[in-house]
Amino acid sequence: MSVYTSVGRAELAAWLQPLGLGELIDHAGIAAGMQNSNYFVTTTAGRFVLTLFEHLEPAALDFYLALQDRLAHSGLPCPQPVADGQGHRWRVLAGKPAALLSCLPGATADAVSVEQCRVVGVLLARLHLAAADMPDALPNPCGAAWRQRVGESLLPLVDVEERLVLADELAFQSAQDWKDLPRGVIHADLFRDNVLWDVSGQLSGVLDFYFAGEDAWLFDLAVVANDWCSDDLALAALIDGYTGVRPLLEAERQAWPAMRRAAALRFWLLRLEVRHRPRQGEVVTIKNPDYFRRLLTRFRLAPAALPR
């Protein structure tokens, strides 16, 4: 959640008026994340998060906001869009589509416990089931086709060692066939910095749904495992939490080693793209891609089965 687009106080106050949230008190940019411009906004009605969408098409934005609204109404702790009197969840601000969403309590955890991994597993399975019949779902914007296209475009830009690994992994992934695995809408970016915990240690918020889309549910589980699980105990807890809500098929267990590689590849490519094709912004967070290159290399050299 970086700041690429500046928003003045007067134009923000005018934009907020149809939402009926009282007077604007303050707004401040949020310097985290990579894709959109984000601000904390405080009015006399409370605190909110304003997001200006830098590249999304209206159809995609409608889907992402409808998804969050649906999940919030299903009892999941995710931001809820604030609609105006006509039911519009977004309007143009500073030349960009913009939405105001509820600001959830809590903070992220840099170090996570085994029990937190279990809780996140439960949450992920609940999210998958709550969005399973979401109408007009968009495909995963960073799915297999994206990984192939972006990976091939980056081959001339990376160093020789990275090029060898990337080319070989693209060939491996292109041979995988996961069309028969259980699928639906996935979060696709459920990293530790997108989950909030309250002061009592309870999970209080799930953030950043702007990579969500339809794909294999197992891919989402692999994304979470790659960021949350530093050892076998944490991974076993994550899987136990998830399968307690939605049991995995044997076909999913067989696909697990290759799926973890696909999830690592996705984030390596995303961060490589930012490194080699940076966008200008006021406050921009650029994350090091090397972690996911090392993780991918580990999975390539030592594939491991899913714990039962």
C-alpha positions in Angstrom: 0.0 0.0 0.0 2.2 2.8 -1.3 1.4 6.4 -2.3 1.6 7.1 -6.0 -1.2 9.7 -6.3 -1.4 12.7 -4.0 -4.8 13.8 -2.6 -5.4 17.3 -1.3 -7.5 18.0 1.8 -10.1 20.1 0.0 -10.7 17.6 -2.8 -10.9 14.7 -0.3 -13.4 16.6 1.9 -15.6 17.2 -1.2 -15.3 13.5 -2.3 -16.3 12.3 1.2 -19.5 14.5 1.4 -21.9 12.0 -0.3 -20.9 9.3 2.2 -22.4 11.2 5.2 -19.4 10.6 7.5 -19.2 14.0 8.9 -16.3 16.4 8.7 -12.8 15.4 7.5 -10.3 15.6 10.4 -7.1 14.2 8.9 -5.6 12.0 6.2 -2.1 10.5 5.9 -0.5 8.3 3.4 0.3 4.6 4.1 3.8 3.6 3.1 3.5 -0.2 2.7 2.6 -2.6 -0.2 3.2 -2.1 -3.9 0.2 -1.6 -6.1 -2.2 1.2 -5.0 -2.2 4.5 -3.2 -3.6 4.3 0.4 -4.4 6.8 3.1 -5.7 6.6 6.6 -8.7 9.0 6.7 -10.2 10.2 10.0 -13.6 11.9 10.1 -16.0 12.8 12.9 -17.6 9.4 12.2 -14.4 7.4 12.8 -11.3 6.1 11.0 -11.3 4.6 7.5 -8.9 3.5 4.8 -9.0 5.3 1.4 -7.6 3.4 -1.6 -6.9 5.0 -5.0 -6.6 2.2 -7.6 -3.7 3.0 -10.0 -4.4 0.4 -12.7 -7.6 -1.4 -12.1 -10.4 -1.5 -14.7 -13.9 -0.7 -13.4 -15.1 -4.3 -13.8 -12.2 -5.6 -11.7 -12.8 -3.0 -9.0 -16.5 -3.8 -8.9 -15.6 -7.4 -8.3 -13.0 -6.8 -5.6 -15.3 -4.4 -3.6 -18.3 -6.8 -4.0 -16.2 -9.6 -2.7 -15.1 -7.7 0.4 -18.7 -6.7 1.0 -19.8 -10.3 0.7 -17.1 -11.7 3.0 -17.8 -9.0 5.6 -21.5 -9.9 5.6 -20.5 -13.6 5.9 -18.8 -12.8 9.2 -15.2 -12.7 8.0 -13.1 -9.9 9.4 -12.4 -8.0 6.2 -12.7 -4.3 5.2 -16.2 -3.3 4.2 -16.7 -0.7 1.5 -18.6 2.4 2.4 -21.3 3.1 -0.3 -22.9 6.4 -1.1 -26.7 6.9 -1.2 -26.9 5.4 -4.7 -25.0 2.3 -3.7 -21.8 3.2 -5.4 -18.8 1.6 -3.7 -16.3 3.7 -5.6 -16.0 7.1 -7.3 -13.3 9.0 -9.0 -10.8 11.0 -6.8 -7.7 12.8 -8.1 -8.3 11.2 -11.5 -8.3 7.7 -10.1 -11.1 5.3 -9.0 -11.2 5.4 -5.2 -13.0 3.6 -2.4 -13.4 4.1 1.3 -13.4 1.1 3.5 -13.7 0.3 7.2 -10.5 0.4 9.2 -10.0 -2.8 11.1 -8.4 -3.0 14.6 -5.2 -4.7 15.4 -1.7 -5.0 14.1 0.4 -7.3 12.0 2.7 -9.9 13.5 6.3 -10.2 12.3 6.8 -13.5 14.1 3.9 -15.9 14.2 3.2 -18.8 16.4 2.1 -22.3 15.5 -1.4 -21.6 16.8 -1.6 -18.5 14.7 -0.8 -20.6 11.6 -3.7 -22.9 12.6 -6.1 -20.0 13.0 -5.1 -18.6 9.5 -5.7 -22.1 8.0 -9.2 -22.0 9.4 -9.8 -18.5 8.1 -8.5 -19.3 4.6 -10.8 -22.3 4.3 -13.8 -20.2 5.5 -12.9 -17.6 3.0 -12.8 -20.1 0.2 -16.2 -21.5 1.1 -17.8 -18.1 1.6 -16.8 -17.0 -1.9 -17.3 -20.3 -3.6 -20.3 -19.2 -5.6 -19.3 -15.6 -6.1 -21.0 -14.5 -9.3 -18.9 -13.0 -12.2 -15.7 -13.9 -10.5 -12.6 -12.7 -12.3 -9.6 -15.1 -13.0 -6.5 -14.8 -10.8 -4.7 -11.8 -12.2 -1.4 -13.4 -11.5 -2.4 -17.0 -12.5 -0.5 -19.4 -14.7 -0.8 -17.3 -17.9 0.5 -14.2 -16.2 3.4 -16.1 -14.7 4.4 -17.5 -18.1 4.0 -14.1 -19.9 5.8 -12.0 -17.3 8.5 -14.7 -16.7 9.4 -14.8 -20.4 9.5 -11.0 -20.6 11.9 -10.8 -17.6 14.4 -13.4 -19.0 16.4 -10.8 -20.9 16.6 -8.5 -17.8 17.8 -10.9 -15.1 21.4 -12.1 -14.6 22.6 -15.4 -16.0 22.1 -17.5 -12.9 18.5 -16.2 -12.5 17.8 -16.7 -16.2 18.7 -20.4 -16.0 16.5 -21.0 -13.0 13.6 -18.9 -14.4 13.6 -20.6 -17.8 13.7 -24.1 -16.3 10.9 -23.3 -13.9 8.7 -21.8 -16.6 9.1 -24.9 -18.6 8.2 -27.1 -15.6 5.1 -25.0 -14.6 3.8 -25.0 -18.2 3.6 -28.8 -18.0 1.3 -28.8 -15.0 -2.4 -29.4 -15.3 -4.5 -28.3 -12.4 -7.8 -27.7 -14.1 -9.5 -30.5 -12.2 -8.5 -29.4 -8.7 -11.1 -27.7 -6.5 -11.3 -24.0 -7.3 -13.0 -20.8 -6.6 -12.2 -17.3 -5.5 -8.9 -17.0 -3.7 -7.2 -14.2 -1.8 -3.9 -14.8 -3.5 -1.9 -12.5 -1.2 -2.6 -13.6 2.3 0.8 -12.7 3.7 1.5 -11.9 7.4 1.3 -8.2 6.6 -2.2 -8.6 5.4 -3.6 -10.2 8.6 -4.3 -8.2 11.8 -4.3 -9.5 15.4 -6.0 -7.6 18.3 -4.4 -7.1 21.8 -5.9 -10.3 23.1 -4.2 -12.3 20.2 -7.4 -12.9 18.2 -7.4 -12.6 14.5 -9.1 -9.2 13.8 -8.6 -8.4 10.2 -7.8 -9.7 6.7 -6.6 -7.0 4.2 -5.7 -6.3 0.6 -8.0 -8.3 -1.7 -6.8 -6.7 -4.9 -5.1 -9.8 -6.2 -8.1 -12.0 -5.6 -9.6 -14.1 -8.4 -10.6 -17.6 -9.4 -7.9 -20.3 -9.2 -7.2 -23.6 -7.5 -7.8 -23.2 -3.8 -4.6 -25.2 -3.2 -2.6 -22.3 -4.8 -3.9 -20.0 -2.1 -2.9 -22.5 0.6 0.6 -22.7 -0.9 0.9 -18.9 -0.9 0.1 -18.8 2.8 2.4 -21.7 3.6 5.3 -20.0 1.8 5.0 -16.9 3.9 3.7 -18.1 7.3 5.3 -21.5 7.9 9.0 -21.4 8.8 9.1 -25.1 9.9 7.2 -28.3 9.7 5.2 -27.7 12.9 3.9 -24.4 11.6 3.0 -26.0 8.3 1.2 -29.0 10.0 -0.8 -26.5 12.0 -1.8 -24.5 9.0 -2.9 -27.6 7.1 -4.7 -29.0 10.2 -6.7 -25.7 10.5 -7.6 -25.6 6.9 -8.6 -29.3 6.5 -10.7 -29.1 9.6 -13.0 -26.8 7.6 -12.4 -28.1 4.0 -10.6 -31.5 3.7 -8.2 -31.9 0.8 -8.5 -34.3 -2.0 -5.8 -36.8 -2.8 -5.2 -35.0 -6.1 -4.5 -31.8 -4.2 -1.9 -33.6 -2.0 -0.2 -35.0 -5.1 -0.1 -31.5 -6.6 1.3 -29.8 -3.5 5.1 -29.9 -4.2 4.6 -28.3 -7.7 2.0 -25.8 -6.3 4.4 -24.5 -3.7 6.9 -23.9 -6.5 4.2 -22.0 -8.5 3.4 -19.8 -5.5 7.1 -19.0 -4.9 7.5 -18.3 -8.6 4.5 -15.9 -8.6 6.0 -13.6 -5.9 9.5 -13.9 -7.3 8.2 -12.6 -10.6 6.1 -9.9 -9.0 9.1 -8.5 -7.2 11.5 -8.9 -10.1 9.1 -6.9 -12.2 9.1 -4.1 -9.7 12.9 -4.2 -9.5 13.4 -4.1 -13.3 10.3 -2.0 -14.2 9.8 0.4 -11.3 6.9 2.9 -11.2 7.3 6.4 -9.9 5.6 7.3 -6.7 5.8 9.5 -3.7 6.3 6.7 -1.1 7.0 3.4 -2.8 7.9 0.1 -1.1 10.1 -2.1 -3.2 10.5 -5.6 -1.8 13.6 -7.8 -2.4 12.8 -10.6 -4.8 15.8 -12.7 -3.6 13.8 -14.4 -0.8 11.4 -16.0 -3.2 14.2 -17.0 -5.5 15.9 -18.9 -2.6 12.5 -20.4 -1.6 11.8 -21.6 -5.1 15.3 -23.1 -5.3 14.7 -24.9 -2.1 11.5 -26.4 -3.3 13.1 -27.4 -6.6 15.9 -29.2 -4.9 14.0 -30.8 -2.0 10.3 -31.2 -2.7 8.2 -32.2 0.3 4.9 -33.9 0.6 1.9 -32.2 2.3 1.6 -33.2 6.0 -1.3 -35.4 6.9 
